[in-house]
Structure formats: C-alpha cells, structure tokens
Amino acid sequence: MDQYTLNLLIVGASFALYIGIAIWSRAGSTAEFYAANRGVHPVMNGMATAADWMSAASFISMAGLIAGVGYTNSTYLMGWTGGYVLLALLLAPYLRKFGKYTVPQFIGDRFYSQTARLVAVVCLIIISITYVIGQMTGAGVAFSRFLEVEASTGLWIASAVVFVYAVLGGMKGITYTQVAQYVVLIIAYSIPAIFISMQLTGNPLPWLGLFSTHTESGLPLLQKLDQVVTDLGFNAYTAQGSMLNMTLFTLSLMIGTAGLPHVIIRFFTVPKVADARWSAGWALVFIALLYLTAPAVGAMARLNIINTIFPGGPQAEAVLYDERPDWMRNWEVTGLLKFEDKNGDGRIQYYNDTAAGFAETAASRGWSGNELTINNDILVLANPEIAQLPGWVIGLIAAGGLAAALSTAAGLLLAISSAISHDLIKDWLRPGISEAGELMTARVAMAGAILVATLLGLNPPGFAAQTVALAFGLAAASIFPALMMGIFSKRINAAGATIGMLVGLTVTCLYLFTYLGWFFIPGTNMLENLPANYLFDIPPTAFGPIGALLNFGVAYVVSAMTEAPPRHVQELVDSVRVPRGAGAATSH
C-alpha cells in the first residue's frame, strides 16, 4: 500500500471517530453546549484539558522551535508548564466555585459592571482569534503534506472538520472528542520518538535518550549535536540566550496560560470544586507525557537533518540536490522547504550564513550563502520520514498532528461562541431569547469564528508556536490580572478593573502593531518585518508581563481613587475563596 493511501486510511479513521463521538454526544441544551451539563469525570476532564492545552503549537511547532534554536527555546516548555500549575492552584478551583459558564460572566458579576464584562468579551475574542490562527496554521501544514495539497487547501479541509464536530456537539461533544484526540496525539507523538531514540542512542525512552550516548560517535548526544551545529556556524545547541528575555518570555507564557479562557472553561464542566483540583492534577500528568518527550524530539530531529544533508559529517561535502532524500522532495511540494542553488554546484549547502567569523570558512569551501530553508513547523511531522520509519508511523504522526490542532481549535472556538451568544446576546442585547434561540446563536457564532480564523490563518504572523505566544502575551496583559484581582482583592472596583484591562490590552496591542508588520500588511511573515531594535530589547512575544504590570498598577491606582465595591460584592469575593460547596450554576 502506498504512503498516500495509508495516510488517508489512518487520518480518515481518526476523523470518523471524532465525528461519530460528536453525533453521539450532541448538545441538546445550553447547559450541555457551554459546560457539558457539569457531568464530566475528573480523569476524563483532565485528559480533555490536556488535549485542549497541547495544541498544534505543542505537538507540531514547539519541538521544531527547540530544534532550530536549542536550549533558549526551552522557555516554551517552562512557561507553558509553569503557567498550568499557576492556573490549577490560583484560579481554576475558585472560578468553578463561582459557578458560572464563562470568564466574562465572572468578571461582569465580580466587578458589578456590564462595561467590564463587555471589555472582557473583547479581550477574549482577540486572544482566542490570535490563538486559533496558530492552530489552523498547524492543521494546514499537516494536511498539506499528508494529503499532498497546498497549505491553503489543507487549512480549508481542517476548517470543515472542526465545523462538523464543534458546531454540532458544543462543550459536551468537544470534551469527549478531545479525550479521543488525546489518545491519538500522545500515541502518535511517542511512537516515532521511541523509534528515533533507539536508532540514535539505543535507549527506548526519549527523555533519557537525550542525555545518553550517541551510538555512532560514542559522544553524549547533546555534545555531538553541539559539535555539528557549531561546525556549520550555528550557535551551540546548549548555549543560553539573553537571561532578561528568557525570563520575561517564560513569565509571559506562565501568566498568559493562567488567563486563557478556553482552558479555564474546562474547569466549569466538572460536578464539584474538588473535581476541578483533581482535573488539574490529572491534566498535568497527561501533559507531562508529551512535554518530557518534546526536547528529545527537537534535538534528534536537528541531528538527523544535518546527517541527511552531510552524510559524511559537516566537514564533508553536502548531498547533491538531484540525489536528495524522498522526505525533502515530499515537503518541497508544500512550499515549506525550499532550495536555491546559489553557487551552482548542485549540492545543498546548509549553514548559518549570518554567523560572525564564519564567512571566511564558508568562502573557502565555495559557499555563497545558505541554500536550504526549512520551516520549523515541519520538523515533527517530517521526523519519521527523515529517520526512514515505517509508513504506518508516518500516517500516525499525521493523525496526531491534526488531533492536536483540531482539539485546541475547537476549545477556542467554543470560548468565542460562548462569549458572543451568552455574554453579548443572552445577557446584554436580547435577555429574553429562548434557550433554543441561544443555542442556535452559539452555533452560528462558532461557524463565523471558524471562517474568520481560517481567513486569518492563510496569512499567519509566524510559526504556529510564535503566533500562539502572541495570544499568551495578550491574555497575560488583560484577562489574568482581572481574574487574580477579582479573586484575591476585595478593594478592586469596577472602574479599576475595566480601565486596567483596557490599558493592558491597548499597550500590548500597540507594541505588537509597532513591531509586527503582519498586522498591517497581509501576506507578510512576522520574522521578515521586525524592526532592528525593540524597546529595551524586549521582543513582542515577551511583552505580556509589562502589559500585566500596567494592568495591575492602573487598576489599583484607579480603585484607590474611587469608591470601594459594594458590600455584597465583597461578600461574594469571600464566598468564592471559602473552600466549601460545589458552586452550582446560577444562570445560563
């Protein structure tokens, strides 16, 4: 059986499973559409949360970014994992105790203001749309290779699949679909990693293989990798970057994680507050299975690529373009891998042509510039092909990548549709709307969000994980401070919270607008439009904590200058923080 047919069978079977689950668990009420009727078991919710959390950025792009840069990009791992701990300990149980369906609903009631709620809806939509662009980009990458179509065509196919099971099932359908997607993605991620770890180190556990001996050279794997990348003018794989930027970026991902609406609403689906805590614990276990493996996948992919191009080592001649391996031919079709023969020798020269002090070495070898461009988003998906693993493993990684992208996209789209149908329509524009009308509005809103996300995904601002990092920065600067102050401070009032969110969101957006040409020039790439110098050398992806500090500061100053919240609101804050009761929903 040829690889294309095998891919169709494996991916098609996984899609049939997701759509079948959506039909079986179709939402028949708003309670089921928004919160799965609060009947999800903590273990199931933990698995669904892990799938919701481990998006295309985690599955497809994170290991690719680590592979391309090395230790410095381990900040993605540290920030996302640490942020989830922050969310689980400081926010999730208290929000579940509050007992509503959406994040804007909590902000509106806690700060006794429809204006605050409306600002929260705007923040949520901006964050979620930015985030979902990354997921749709990742899905388009996976579809484009394994169905052998253009990336844009793959994006439209991914949109159609999400439309079927997310619009039909709501939170109830999405929850059980995400459980299935987690099983698919973790198996798909682990099996190739085990194969490749065995090939390179003889160790079947990738996270141990990363620190094991490279079988062929007898050197520690990371030492061997440092050796080959520095021979080609790249920084050492284990080299450390700017400590300030690493710290700010990690912090941005951490507090951004704790402010992500699509993750927070997962904790509204369990019966009790205690179940929210257990869900968080189980989710961390399920997340760790992939996050422990990702650094090994990145390092081994980088080494395999260099060995593919330079079979005799970086000091030997590169492979002839006409004799390039099949995996390169396959990915060239997608446009995500490109070759330009700059010196006319017919060989693939791959090196860092911007490295200081390496120009003379390159010139002595007759090189006229780097000739191979590899999109980081393809590395995890191409890894089994590079390592020449069996065809069924290649098909499995395709299904896993799509599962990761679609599971998170569905959660984000649900957060958007809930904010529009419940917070804008039901509780503001049309309070008298029937339950059936609200349910239909939610489905129409989700369909509209899918269309917008797809159109924006055709021109993403960067790699999937980089696009997602922008969403985390926006969440860090807007939603997270409001939630923290709403739970832990009785003095913050409506004016303080509202102005704080506006300042945090506005300043962060202005910083992104200033340094990301993509926002103004459709079709351009983030990495090609950055000005030479950032403010205080802080890149846009690390600006979230600055926006958060401004949010906190403005909220406290404005609240101190204005009247304290009413007595009943202060009592509400106390009741949310008292660890008693399940916090039953008070509205829908």
C-alpha positions as CSV (number, residue, x, y, z in Angstrom):
1,M,0.0,0.0,0.0
2,D,1.4,3.4,-1.0
3,Q,2.0,6.1,1.7
4,Y,-0.7,8.4,0.4
5,T,-3.4,5.7,0.8
6,L,-2.1,4.8,4.2
7,N,-2.3,8.4,5.3
8,L,-5.9,8.6,4.1
9,L,-6.9,5.5,5.9
10,I,-5.3,6.5,9.3
11,V,-6.4,10.1,9.2
12,G,-9.8,9.2,7.9
13,A,-10.4,6.7,10.6
14,S,-9.5,9.2,13.3
15,F,-11.9,11.8,11.8
16,A,-14.7,9.2,11.6
17,L,-14.1,8.6,15.3
18,Y,-14.3,12.3,16.2
19,I,-17.4,12.9,14.1
20,G,-19.1,9.8,15.5
21,I,-18.4,10.9,19.1
22,A,-19.9,14.4,18.2
23,I,-23.1,12.8,16.9
24,W,-23.3,10.5,19.9
25,S,-22.8,13.4,22.4
26,R,-24.7,16.1,20.5
27,A,-25.6,19.0,22.8
28,G,-29.3,19.4,23.3
29,S,-29.3,22.3,25.7
30,T,-27.3,25.4,26.5
31,A,-26.0,23.7,29.7
32,E,-24.6,20.9,27.6
33,F,-23.3,23.2,24.9
34,Y,-21.5,25.5,27.3
35,A,-20.4,23.2,30.2
36,A,-21.3,19.6,29.2
37,N,-24.0,19.8,31.9
38,R,-21.3,19.8,34.6
39,G,-21.1,16.0,34.4
40,V,-17.6,15.2,33.2
41,H,-15.4,12.9,35.4
42,P,-12.2,14.5,36.6
43,V,-9.9,11.9,34.9
44,M,-11.8,12.4,31.6
45,N,-11.7,16.2,32.1
46,G,-8.0,16.0,32.8
47,M,-7.4,14.2,29.5
48,A,-9.7,16.5,27.6
49,T,-7.9,19.5,29.2
50,A,-4.5,18.1,28.2
51,A,-5.7,17.8,24.6
52,D,-7.2,21.3,24.7
53,W,-3.9,22.5,26.1
54,M,-1.5,20.6,23.9
55,S,-2.3,22.4,20.6
56,A,-0.5,22.5,17.3
57,A,2.0,24.7,19.0
58,S,2.9,21.9,21.4
59,F,2.7,19.0,19.0
60,I,3.9,20.4,15.8
61,S,5.8,23.6,16.4
62,M,7.4,23.5,19.9
63,A,9.9,20.8,19.2
64,G,10.6,22.5,15.9
65,L,11.5,25.7,17.6
66,I,13.7,23.9,20.1
67,A,15.4,22.1,17.2
68,G,16.0,25.3,15.4
69,V,17.4,27.3,18.3
70,G,18.2,24.9,21.1
71,Y,18.2,25.5,24.9
72,T,17.0,29.1,24.6
73,N,13.6,28.0,23.3
74,S,13.1,25.6,26.2
75,T,11.3,28.7,27.6
76,Y,8.2,27.4,25.8
77,L,8.3,24.3,27.9
78,M,9.0,26.1,31.2
79,G,6.4,28.8,30.6
80,W,3.5,26.6,29.5
81,T,4.1,24.0,32.2
82,G,4.6,26.5,35.0
83,G,1.6,28.5,33.8
84,Y,-0.6,25.5,34.1
85,V,0.4,25.0,37.7
86,L,-0.4,28.6,38.3
87,L,-3.8,28.2,36.8
88,A,-4.6,25.0,38.7
89,L,-3.6,26.4,42.1
90,L,-4.7,30.0,41.9
91,L,-7.7,30.3,39.5
92,A,-9.5,27.1,38.4
93,P,-11.0,26.0,41.8
94,Y,-12.2,29.5,42.7
95,L,-13.7,30.1,39.3
96,R,-15.5,26.7,39.5
97,K,-16.8,27.7,43.0
98,F,-18.2,30.9,41.5
99,G,-20.4,28.6,39.3
100,K,-20.9,30.4,36.1
101,Y,-20.3,29.4,32.5
102,T,-17.8,32.0,31.1
103,V,-14.9,34.1,32.1
104,P,-16.6,37.4,31.1
105,Q,-19.6,36.4,33.2
106,F,-17.3,36.1,36.3
107,I,-15.7,39.5,35.5
108,G,-19.1,41.1,34.9
109,D,-20.6,39.9,38.2
110,R,-17.5,40.3,40.3
111,F,-17.0,43.9,39.2
112,Y,-20.7,44.5,39.0
113,S,-20.4,46.1,35.6
114,Q,-21.7,45.3,32.1
115,T,-18.9,47.5,30.8
116,A,-16.3,45.4,32.5
117,R,-18.0,42.3,31.1
118,L,-18.0,43.8,27.6
119,V,-14.3,44.6,27.8
120,A,-13.6,41.1,28.9
121,V,-15.5,39.8,25.9
122,V,-13.4,41.9,23.6
123,C,-10.2,40.7,25.2
124,L,-11.4,37.1,25.0
125,I,-12.2,37.3,21.3
126,I,-8.9,39.0,20.4
127,I,-6.9,36.4,22.4
128,S,-8.8,33.4,21.1
129,I,-8.7,34.5,17.4
130,T,-5.0,35.1,17.6
131,Y,-4.5,31.7,19.3
132,V,-6.7,29.8,16.9
133,I,-4.8,31.2,13.9
134,G,-1.8,29.1,15.1
135,Q,-3.9,26.0,15.4
136,M,-5.4,26.4,11.9
137,T,-1.9,27.1,10.5
138,G,-0.6,23.8,12.1
139,A,-3.6,21.9,10.7
140,G,-3.0,23.3,7.3
141,V,0.7,22.3,7.5
142,A,-0.3,18.7,8.4
143,F,-3.0,18.4,5.7
144,S,-0.8,19.9,3.0
145,R,1.9,17.3,3.4
146,F,0.0,14.1,4.1
147,L,-2.9,14.8,1.7
148,E,-0.4,16.3,-0.8
149,V,-2.3,19.5,-1.3
150,E,-1.5,23.2,-0.9
151,A,-1.2,24.5,2.6
152,S,-4.2,26.8,2.0
153,T,-6.3,23.8,0.8
154,G,-5.3,21.9,3.9
155,L,-6.5,24.8,6.0
156,W,-10.0,24.8,4.5
157,I,-10.2,21.0,5.0
158,A,-9.3,21.4,8.7
159,S,-12.0,24.1,9.0
160,A,-14.6,21.8,7.6
161,V,-13.8,19.0,10.0
162,V,-13.8,21.4,13.0
163,F,-17.1,22.8,11.8
164,V,-18.8,19.4,11.9
165,Y,-17.9,18.2,15.3
166,A,-17.5,21.5,17.2
167,V,-20.7,23.2,16.0
168,L,-22.7,20.0,16.4
169,G,-21.5,18.9,19.9
170,G,-20.6,22.1,21.8
171,M,-18.7,21.5,25.0
172,K,-20.3,18.1,25.5
173,G,-19.2,16.8,22.1
174,I,-15.8,18.6,22.2
175,T,-15.0,17.1,25.6
176,Y,-15.4,13.5,24.6
177,T,-13.8,14.2,21.2
178,Q,-10.8,15.7,22.9
179,V,-10.4,12.6,25.0
180,A,-10.1,10.5,21.8
181,Q,-7.8,13.2,20.3
182,Y,-5.5,13.0,23.4
183,V,-5.2,9.2,23.0
184,V,-4.4,9.7,19.3
185,L,-1.9,12.5,19.7
186,I,0.1,11.0,22.6
187,I,0.5,7.7,20.8
188,A,1.4,9.5,17.6
189,Y,4.0,11.6,19.3
190,S,5.5,8.9,21.5
191,I,6.0,6.0,18.9
192,P,8.2,7.9,16.4
193,A,10.2,9.4,19.3
194,I,10.8,5.9,20.7
195,F,11.9,4.6,17.3
196,I,14.3,7.5,16.7
197,S,15.7,7.4,20.3
198,M,16.5,3.7,19.8
199,Q,18.2,4.5,16.4
200,L,20.4,7.2,17.8
201,T,21.2,6.2,21.4
202,G,19.8,2.6,21.9
203,N,17.6,4.0,24.7
204,P,13.8,3.5,24.2
205,L,12.9,6.4,26.5
206,P,13.4,9.6,24.5
207,W,13.7,11.8,27.6
208,L,16.6,9.6,28.8
209,G,18.0,9.2,25.3
210,L,18.5,13.0,25.1
211,F,21.2,12.6,27.8
212,S,22.5,9.3,26.6
213,T,25.5,8.4,24.4
214,H,25.2,8.9,20.6
215,T,25.7,5.3,19.4
216,E,27.6,6.1,16.1
217,S,30.1,8.7,17.6
218,G,30.4,7.5,21.2
219,L,29.9,11.1,22.4
220,P,27.0,12.3,24.6
221,L,24.1,13.1,22.2
222,L,24.0,16.8,23.1
223,Q,27.8,17.1,22.8
224,K,27.6,15.6,19.4
225,L,24.8,18.0,18.4
226,D,26.8,21.0,19.7
227,Q,29.7,19.8,17.6
228,V,27.8,19.5,14.3
229,V,25.8,22.8,14.6
230,T,28.9,24.9,15.5
231,D,30.8,23.3,12.6
232,L,28.1,24.9,10.4
233,G,28.3,28.4,12.0
234,F,25.2,28.0,14.3
235,N,25.2,28.8,18.0
236,A,25.9,25.8,20.2
237,Y,22.6,23.9,20.8
238,T,23.0,24.1,24.6
239,A,24.0,27.8,24.6
240,Q,22.0,30.2,26.7
241,G,20.3,33.3,25.4
242,S,19.5,36.6,27.0
243,M,18.5,36.0,30.6
244,L,16.2,39.0,30.7
245,N,14.3,38.0,27.5
246,M,14.1,34.3,28.6
247,T,12.7,35.4,32.0
248,L,10.2,37.8,30.5
249,F,9.1,35.3,27.8
250,T,8.7,32.5,30.4
251,L,6.7,34.8,32.6
252,S,4.6,35.9,29.7
253,L,3.7,32.3,28.9
254,M,3.0,31.4,32.5
255,I,0.6,34.2,33.3
256,G,-0.8,34.1,29.8
257,T,-1.6,30.4,30.4
258,A,-3.5,31.2,33.6
259,G,-5.6,33.8,31.7
260,L,-6.6,31.6,28.7
261,P,-10.4,31.4,28.5
262,H,-10.6,28.2,26.6
263,V,-8.6,26.3,29.3
264,I,-10.4,28.0,32.2
265,I,-13.9,27.0,30.9
266,R,-12.8,23.3,31.0
267,F,-13.0,23.5,34.8
268,F,-16.6,24.6,34.6
269,T,-17.6,21.1,33.3
270,V,-16.9,19.1,36.5
271,P,-19.5,18.5,39.2
272,K,-17.6,19.9,42.2
273,V,-14.8,22.3,43.2
274,A,-12.7,19.3,44.4
275,D,-13.2,17.8,40.9
276,A,-11.6,20.9,39.4
277,R,-8.5,20.3,41.5
278,W,-8.3,16.7,40.6
279,S,-8.9,17.6,36.9
280,A,-5.9,19.9,37.1
281,G,-3.7,17.2,38.6
282,W,-4.6,14.6,36.0
283,A,-4.1,17.1,33.2
284,L,-0.6,17.8,34.4
285,V,0.2,14.0,34.3
286,F,-1.2,13.7,30.8
287,I,0.6,16.9,29.6
288,A,3.9,15.7,31.1
289,L,3.9,12.6,28.8
290,L,4.4,14.8,25.8
291,Y,6.4,17.7,27.3
292,L,9.1,15.3,28.6
293,T,9.5,14.0,25.1
294,A,9.5,17.2,23.1
295,P,13.1,18.3,23.9
296,A,14.4,14.9,22.8
297,V,12.3,15.1,19.6
298,G,13.7,18.5,18.8
299,A,17.4,17.6,19.4
300,M,17.2,14.3,17.5
301,A,15.4,15.9,14.5
302,R,18.1,18.6,14.2
303,L,20.8,16.0,14.3
304,N,19.0,13.8,11.7
305,I,18.6,16.7,9.3
306,I,22.2,17.6,9.4
307,N,23.3,14.0,9.0
308,T,20.9,13.7,6.0
309,I,22.5,16.8,4.3
310,F,26.0,15.9,5.2
311,P,26.2,12.1,5.3
312,G,30.0,12.3,6.0
313,G,29.7,15.0,8.6
314,P,29.7,18.8,8.3
315,Q,33.3,18.8,7.2
316,A,32.5,16.6,4.2
317,E,30.6,17.5,1.0
318,A,26.8,18.0,1.1
319,V,24.5,15.7,-0.7
320,L,23.7,16.5,-4.4
321,Y,20.3,18.2,-4.9
322,D,19.3,15.6,-7.5
323,E,20.1,12.9,-5.0
324,R,18.2,14.5,-2.1
325,P,16.2,12.1,0.0
326,D,12.5,11.5,-0.6
327,W,11.4,13.4,2.5
328,M,12.8,16.6,1.0
329,R,11.0,16.0,-2.2
330,N,7.8,15.4,-0.4
331,W,8.0,18.6,1.7
332,E,9.1,20.8,-1.2
333,V,5.6,20.2,-2.7
334,T,4.1,22.1,0.3
335,G,6.4,25.1,-0.1
336,L,7.6,24.8,3.5
337,L,11.0,23.5,2.4
338,K,12.9,25.4,-0.3
339,F,16.2,25.1,-2.1
340,E,18.1,27.7,-4.0
341,D,21.4,26.8,-5.7
342,K,23.4,30.0,-5.0
343,N,26.8,28.8,-6.1
344,G,25.7,26.5,-8.9
345,D,27.4,23.3,-7.6
346,G,24.3,21.3,-7.4
347,R,24.8,20.5,-3.8
348,I,22.6,21.5,-0.8
349,Q,24.7,24.0,1.3
350,Y,23.1,24.3,4.7
351,Y,24.7,26.6,7.2
352,N,24.4,29.9,9.1
353,D,25.5,32.5,6.6
354,T,25.0,35.3,9.1
355,A,27.4,33.9,11.7
356,A,30.2,36.3,12.6
357,G,33.6,34.9,11.8
358,F,32.2,32.1,9.6
359,A,32.3,34.0,6.3
360,E,35.9,33.1,5.6
361,T,35.3,29.4,6.3
362,A,32.2,29.4,4.0
363,A,34.1,31.2,1.3
364,S,37.0,28.7,1.5
365,R,34.5,25.9,0.8
366,G,33.0,27.7,-2.2
367,W,29.7,28.5,-0.4
368,S,27.8,31.6,-1.5
369,G,25.1,31.6,1.2
370,N,22.7,29.2,2.8
371,E,20.6,27.4,0.2
372,L,18.1,25.4,2.3
373,T,15.1,27.0,4.1
374,I,13.2,24.7,6.4
375,N,10.0,25.9,8.1
376,N,10.3,24.8,11.8
377,D,6.7,23.7,11.8
378,I,7.5,20.7,9.6
379,L,10.2,19.1,11.8
380,V,8.0,16.9,14.0
381,L,5.8,15.8,11.1
382,A,8.9,15.1,8.9
383,N,10.8,13.4,11.6
384,P,9.6,9.8,10.9
385,E,10.4,10.3,7.2
386,I,13.8,11.7,7.9
387,A,14.5,8.7,10.1
388,Q,13.0,6.3,7.5
389,L,10.5,4.8,9.8
390,P,7.6,2.5,8.6
391,G,4.8,4.1,6.6
392,W,2.2,3.4,9.3
393,V,4.3,5.6,11.7
394,I,4.2,8.4,9.2
395,G,0.4,8.1,8.9
396,L,0.1,8.1,12.7
397,I,2.1,11.3,13.1
398,A,-0.2,12.9,10.6
399,A,-3.3,11.9,12.6
400,G,-1.6,13.1,15.8
401,G,-0.7,16.5,14.5
402,L,-4.2,17.0,13.2
403,A,-5.7,15.9,16.5
404,A,-3.6,18.4,18.4
405,A,-4.5,21.3,16.2
406,L,-8.2,20.5,15.9
407,S,-8.7,19.8,19.7
408,T,-7.4,23.2,20.7
409,A,-9.1,25.0,17.8
410,A,-12.5,23.5,19.0
411,G,-11.9,24.7,22.5
412,L,-11.0,28.2,21.4
413,L,-14.0,28.4,19.1
414,L,-16.3,27.3,21.9
415,A,-14.9,30.1,24.1
416,I,-15.6,32.6,21.3
417,S,-19.1,31.4,20.6
418,S,-20.0,31.3,24.3
419,A,-18.8,34.9,24.8
420,I,-20.9,36.1,21.8
421,S,-24.1,34.1,22.4
422,H,-24.1,34.1,26.2
423,D,-22.3,37.3,27.3
424,L,-23.3,39.6,24.4
425,I,-26.6,38.3,23.2
426,K,-28.3,36.5,26.1
427,D,-27.2,38.8,28.9
428,W,-27.0,42.1,27.1
429,L,-28.6,42.6,23.7
430,R,-31.5,40.1,24.0
431,P,-32.1,38.9,27.6
432,G,-35.5,37.3,26.6
433,I,-34.0,35.0,24.0
434,S,-35.2,31.4,24.3
435,E,-32.9,28.5,25.1
436,A,-33.3,27.2,21.5
437,G,-32.5,30.6,20.1
438,E,-29.4,31.0,22.3
439,L,-28.2,27.5,21.2
440,M,-28.7,28.4,17.6
441,T,-26.9,31.8,18.1
442,A,-24.0,29.9,19.7
443,R,-23.7,27.6,16.7
444,V,-23.8,30.5,14.2
445,A,-21.2,32.4,16.2
446,M,-18.9,29.4,16.2
447,A,-19.3,29.0,12.4
448,G,-18.5,32.7,12.0
449,A,-15.4,32.3,14.2
450,I,-14.2,29.3,12.2
451,L,-14.5,31.3,8.9
452,V,-12.6,34.3,10.4
453,A,-9.9,32.1,11.9
454,T,-9.4,30.3,8.6
455,L,-9.1,33.5,6.6
456,L,-6.5,34.9,9.0
457,G,-4.7,31.5,9.1
458,L,-4.0,31.9,5.4
459,N,-1.5,34.7,6.3
460,P,-0.2,33.8,9.8
461,P,2.3,36.2,11.5
462,G,4.9,33.4,12.1
463,F,5.3,29.8,13.1
464,A,2.4,28.2,15.0
465,A,4.1,28.4,18.4
466,Q,5.2,32.0,17.8
467,T,1.6,33.0,16.8
468,V,0.3,31.3,20.0
469,A,2.9,33.1,22.1
470,L,1.4,36.4,20.9
471,A,-2.0,35.2,22.2
472,F,-0.4,34.3,25.6
473,G,1.0,37.8,25.8
474,L,-2.4,39.3,25.2
475,A,-4.0,37.0,27.8
476,A,-1.3,37.9,30.3
477,A,-1.8,41.6,29.9
478,S,-5.6,41.6,30.0
479,I,-7.6,38.7,31.4
480,F,-5.1,37.3,34.0
481,P,-4.8,40.4,36.2
482,A,-8.5,40.9,36.3
483,L,-9.1,37.3,37.4
484,M,-6.4,37.5,40.1
485,M,-7.6,40.8,41.5
486,G,-11.2,39.6,41.3
487,I,-10.5,36.6,43.4
488,F,-7.9,37.9,45.8
489,S,-8.7,41.6,46.3
490,K,-11.9,42.9,47.7
491,R,-10.8,46.5,47.1
492,I,-10.6,46.5,43.3
493,N,-13.7,48.0,41.9
494,A,-15.4,48.2,38.5
495,A,-13.6,51.3,37.3
496,G,-10.2,50.0,38.3
497,A,-10.7,46.6,36.7
498,T,-12.2,48.0,33.5
499,I,-9.5,50.7,32.9
500,G,-6.8,48.2,33.9
501,M,-7.9,45.7,31.3
502,L,-8.1,48.4,28.6
503,V,-4.7,49.8,29.4
504,G,-3.1,46.3,29.5
505,L,-4.7,45.2,26.2
506,T,-4.2,48.5,24.4
507,V,-0.5,49.0,25.3
508,T,0.3,45.3,24.4
509,C,-1.6,45.6,21.1
510,L,0.2,48.8,20.3
511,Y,3.6,47.2,20.9
512,L,2.6,44.3,18.7
513,F,1.3,46.7,16.0
514,T,4.6,48.6,16.1
515,Y,6.9,45.6,15.8
516,L,4.8,43.1,13.7
517,G,4.3,44.2,10.1
518,W,1.8,41.4,9.6
519,F,-0.9,43.3,11.4
520,F,-0.8,45.9,8.7
521,I,0.5,44.0,5.6
522,P,-1.5,40.8,4.9
523,G,0.6,38.1,3.4
524,T,3.9,39.1,5.1
525,N,5.7,37.0,7.7
526,M,6.4,38.2,11.2
527,L,10.1,37.3,11.1
528,E,10.6,39.4,7.9
529,N,9.0,42.6,9.2
530,L,10.6,43.2,12.6
531,P,12.4,46.5,13.2
532,A,16.0,46.2,14.1
533,N,15.6,47.4,17.7
534,Y,12.9,46.7,20.3
535,L,12.0,48.9,23.2
536,F,14.6,47.9,25.9
537,D,15.4,44.9,23.7
538,I,12.1,43.2,24.7
539,P,10.7,41.2,21.7
540,P,6.9,41.3,21.1
541,T,6.4,37.7,22.3
542,A,7.9,38.6,25.8
543,F,5.9,41.9,26.3
544,G,3.0,40.3,28.1
545,P,4.4,40.8,31.7
546,I,4.9,44.5,31.0
547,G,1.2,44.8,30.0
548,A,0.2,42.8,33.0
549,L,2.1,45.1,35.4
550,L,0.5,48.2,33.8
551,N,-2.9,46.5,34.2
552,F,-2.3,45.7,37.9
553,G,-0.9,49.2,38.6
554,V,-3.6,51.1,36.9
555,A,-6.4,49.0,38.5
556,Y,-5.0,49.6,42.0
557,V,-4.5,53.3,41.5
558,V,-7.9,53.9,40.0
559,S,-9.6,51.8,42.7
560,A,-7.8,53.7,45.4
561,M,-9.1,57.0,44.0
562,T,-12.7,55.8,43.6
563,E,-15.4,54.3,45.8
564,A,-14.9,50.8,47.2
565,P,-17.0,47.9,45.8
566,P,-20.5,47.4,47.4
567,R,-20.8,45.2,50.5
568,H,-22.5,42.3,48.6
569,V,-19.6,42.2,46.1
570,Q,-17.0,42.0,48.9
571,E,-19.1,39.1,50.5
572,L,-19.1,37.4,47.0
573,V,-15.3,37.5,47.0
574,D,-15.2,35.9,50.4
575,S,-17.6,33.2,49.4
576,V,-15.6,32.3,46.3
577,R,-12.5,31.8,48.4
578,V,-14.1,29.7,51.1
579,P,-13.5,26.1,50.2
580,R,-17.0,24.8,50.8
581,G,-19.8,23.7,48.5
582,A,-19.8,22.8,44.8
583,G,-20.8,26.2,43.5
584,A,-23.8,25.2,41.4
585,A,-24.5,27.3,38.3
586,T,-26.8,30.2,39.0
587,S,-27.6,31.1,35.4
588,H,-27.3,30.0,31.8
